[in-house]
Amino acid sequence: MISGAELWASLPVPAFLIDAEDRIVDVNAAAEGFLNASRKSVLGQPIWDQLAIDAPIEGAFARARRDDTALFVNDIDVGSGHRAPLQCGVQVAPVAGHPGQMLLMLSPRELAGRMTRTQSAKSAAQSAIGMAEMLAHEIKNPLAGITGAAQLLSMSLPSEDIELTDLIVGECRRIVKLLEQVEQFGNLSEPDFHPVNLHDVLDRARRSASLGFGAHMTINEDYDPSLPMAWGDADQLLQVVLNLLKNASEAAVAHGTITLRTFYEHSFRLRRSDGSGKTLPLQIEIIDDGPGLPSAIQDDIFDPFVSGRENGTGLGLALVSKIISDHNGWISVNSTPGRTVFRLSLSRVPQQIKTKGV
């Protein structure tokens, strides 16, 4: 027979038990993850100090308690002091046998909608990349001919005209470099999945950045030392973090600060359009204090050829998105002037793998 405590712990959605004075009596594991706070730290706290609900719900909540009825509210933004809002359904019901106590449950919907949009975008991106790869192969050959011809021509030109042939050669080389980046999408192999220590990956990326493109940046660490091993390809994940660090470094006006943060979020579950879902509790955040992304491109920043920088190719973040997608993970960005947060959500080592002692 399953006990009430086991049922409470097994609820897949954030749930809060609230007393007659609107103080938190108990929360389940999913609620701890949603708040990004421990059960111990929120017990006894006013519920409206812990949840930020973008709707005048407190009055309706009080009426539901007074009338001993349930309350259902769909599609409102709910957040906390430790996380950005998610669009949720809110369900409230009185607790039988406990006058004044109420049960409040949240049903986050935003991830499901984002996943559907992401799948459509991914399909379109894959088609675009496939065509671009084919064009890249065909364009590189005539570009090599143009480069060679310009170099030969420069040998017989007066010095004042050599600048023009140098421009031709330089632009051809830039286009070839762009085409090679396009081809990298098709050449990237499937992840070689193994248990991965994410902190090792972040440390390797930090050292590389500090010695090269990020030498002008201050890179801080805020790690959860108890973070479990991830299930992924260490080399590909290193490529992802290096790319995000490089973007943050290049966006900085002068000397800026980057923070590498890791934490565990129990309730982070990606729900696909077919109804299936996957838990992604391992979180990495790359946070910078640069100028932020242009608002016009934030929703499309992971699409190929979308860039917020002058002369940017728009392929770096598209490649990052592809790698994380191949890991069955999730990447998101929240950007305002002075604070941009790229967040990677990954799965931990499967139980059957851990059981085998890998």
N, C-alpha and C positions, 0 to 999 in steps of 0.2 A: 504494500500500500504506500503510495507516494504521500509524503507529509506536506503540510502547508508551506513549510520553510523551503522544501525542495521545489515546489511549484513557483514560489516567489522568486527564488534564485534563477529558475529556468525561463522566466518571462523574457522574450527576445526584445521587448521594447522598454524604454525607461519608465519606471513606475515609482510613485511617491505616496506614502501613507501620511496623511496630514491630520492633526488633532483639531479640536474645536476652536483653537486660537490661531489657526493657520500656520502652525509650526510643524516641522518635519519630524515624524515619529520613526520612519524607516524609509530606506531606498534600496532598490535592488542593484545588482551589478551593472545592468545596462544604464541605470540612472547615474551611477558613479562615473561611468565612461562618458555619458552625455555632459555632465557637469565638469568633467575632468577634475574631480575632487573625491576624496575618500568619504565613506559613509560616516566615519567618526567625526569628520570636520563639519558635516552639515546637519547632524542630528540636533534638534532643538532650535534650528535657525528658521526664521520666517520664510515660507515658500516663495513669497514674492521678492525676497532679497536674493534668492538663488536662481530664479527663472525670470528672464526678461521676455514677456509675451507682448507682441505688437498688436494688441486688441484690448478693449475695455472688458476684460473677462472677470475681474474681481467681483463686480456686482452680480453677474450671472452665477458665479461660483457660490456666493453667499445665498442667493435665492435657491439654488439646487440643494444646499445644506438645509435651509429652512423648510423647503417643501419635501425634503427626503426623496428627490428625484435625480435622475441621471442627466448629464449635460454633454452634448457632442458639438464640437466646433471644428470645422474643416479648414485646412489651408491658411494657417496663420504662422508668422515667423516667431520662432521660439529660440532663444539663446541663453547664455549665462555670462558671468563675468570672465570666463576662461575660454569661451569659444564664440565663433561667429554664428549668427542665427541660421537655423534650418527651417524650411517650411514643414509644418507638422499638422497632423490631426490631433486634437486634444479631447480626451474622454475623461469625464469625472463621474463618480458614482459614490453614493453613501455606503458605508461599511455596516452590514447587518449586525445588530447586537452591540454596536458601539456608537451611541448617539454622539453626533457632532463630528465624528471622524469621516474623512473622505479619502477615496482612492483617486489619484490623478495619473493618467497614463498618456504618453506621447507616442505618436506614430510618425516618425520622420519620413517625408515623402520626397524630399529634394534629390536624394541620391538616385532614386529610381528614375526620376525624370532626367537627371543629368546623364545617367547611364544610357538611356534611350537616345538622347541627343548625341552622346559620344559615339555610340555605335553607328549612327547615321553619318556623323562627321568622319569617323574612321573609315567607313566604306568608301565615302567620296574621296578621302585623302589617298587611300590605297589605289583607287583608279587613277587619280591624278599622278601619283608617284610612278605607277607602272608606265604611263604614257611618257612622263618626264625621263624615265630611265632609257626608254627606247630612243627618244629624241637626243638625249645626252650622248649616247653612243654614236649617233649619226652626225652630230654637230662637231664633236671633238676632232674628227679627221680633217674637215675643211679648215677648222681653226688652226690646226698645226700647219697647214699649207699657207694660210694667211700670215702666220707668225714668221715662217721661214722666208716668205717673199718680202716681208717688211724688213727683215734683217739683211737680206741680200741688197735690197734697194738702198738701205742706209749707207752701204759701202761706197756708193757712187754719188751721194748727195752732199751738197755743201753743209758745213757745220750748223748753219742757222736753220736748216730744214730737218736735221736729224731728230729734233724734238718731236716732230710729227710721227716719224716711224717708231720712236720710243713709246709714244702714246699708244700706237696701234699694238705693239708687242705687249705693253703692260696691260691693256684692256683685254687682249686675247688670253693672256695668262690668268687674269681675274675670272674670266668666263669659264675657263677650263677648271679652275679651282671650284667654282660653283657647281659645275657639272659633276665633278668628282664627289661632292657632298651629296648630290642627288643620287648618284649611283650607290652610295653607302647604304641607303635604305634597303636596296635589293640585296646587297652583299652581307647585311647583318644576319648572322645565323641565329637559330632559335636558342633561348637561354639554356645553359648547361646547369641544371638545378642541383644545388648542394646546400647544406646548412651554411649560412653566412653570418659572421659577426659584423653587424652594421657599423659598430664603432670603429672596427679596423678599417672598413671602407672609408668612413668619414675622415679618419686620421690620415690615411694615405692621400686622400684628396686635399685635405688642409695643408699637408706638407708640400705637395706639388704646387698648390696655388701660392703659398707663401714664398716659394722660391722663384716663381715666375710671374704670371699675369696678375696675381693678387698681392704682390709685394707691397703695394701702397695701402693695403687694407688691413684693418685689425679684425682678426677672425677669432671669435669667442666660442666656447663650447658649453652647452647646457645639456648634459647627457643623463638619461635614466640608467643607472648602473645595473639595474635588474632586468634590462630589456632582453627578452629571449632571442635566440638565433632566428634569422629570417630564412625563407626558402627562396633561393634565387641564384643568379649568376653574378659572382663577386666582380668580375671584370666589367660586365655591362652596367652594373649598378655604380661602379666607380666612374664610368663614362658619363652616367647621368649626373652624378654629384659634381664632377669637374665642369660639366657644361653649365650647370646652374651657378656654380661659383664664378665661372668666367663671365657669365651674363651680369651677375651682381657687381663684379669688379669693374666691368666696362661701363656700367650705368652710373657708377659713382662720379660725382662732379670732381671731387678731390680725394682726400683721405676719408674713407668711409669705414663702417663697421658691418661685419657679417656675423650672424649667430647661427651656429649649427645646434639644433635642438632635437632630442629624441624623447619619446614618451610612449606609453602603452594606453590604448583606448579600447576598453572592453567591448563597447557597443558598436564600434565602427563596422558596419556590414554593408557591402555593396550588393544591391538587388538589381538583377538583370530584367530585361523586358519580358523574358519568358517565365518569370516568377521565381527562378532559382536565385540563390544568393551565396555570398562568400564573405567570411569574416576576415577583415584586414586590420588587425589590432596594432601593428607596428607602425609608428609614425615618425617620419623625419621631416623637420622643417628647416628650410634655408631662408633666413630672415636678413634683409638688408635695409639700410636707412637711406637709400637712394631716392631719386625723384619719382619713382613709381612708373607703372605702365600707362600709356595713353588710354583713357577710358574708352575710346572708340574701338580699340582692338582687344580689350581684355577677354571678351567672350570667344575670340578666335585665335588667341595667341599660340595655341598648340597646332594650328593648321599650317601646312607647308606654305612658305613664301609670305607669311605674315610676320612683320618685324616692326618693333618700335624704335629702331635705331637707323640713322642715316647710313646707307650702304650695307645694311644688314641683309642677310640672305633669307632669314625666316625659316631656316632648316634646322637649327640647333634644337629648339624646343619641340619641333615636330618629331625629331629623332628621339628626344627624351620621352615624349609621349608614347612613341611606338615601343620603346624598350619596356616602359612600365606596363603598357597594355599587354605585351608578351609575357610579362610576369604575373598577369591576372591581377594587377594592382590598380591603383587610382592615383592620379595627380591632379592637384587643384592649385589655384593661385588667388590670393586676396591682396589687392594692391591699392594703396593710397599714397599720396606724396609723403615721403619720410618713412614709409614702412611697407615693404613688399614681402609677402610670405608665400613661398612655394612649398607645398606639402605633399609628401609621398606617403602613401598608405600601402603596406605590404603584408603578406601573410607570413605566419610563423611556420616552422618545420612541421609537416604533417605528423599526426600521432603515430601512424603506422611506420613512418621512417624512424621516429624516436624509439619506438618499441624494438626495432631491429638493431638499435645501437649505432646508427650511422652518425 
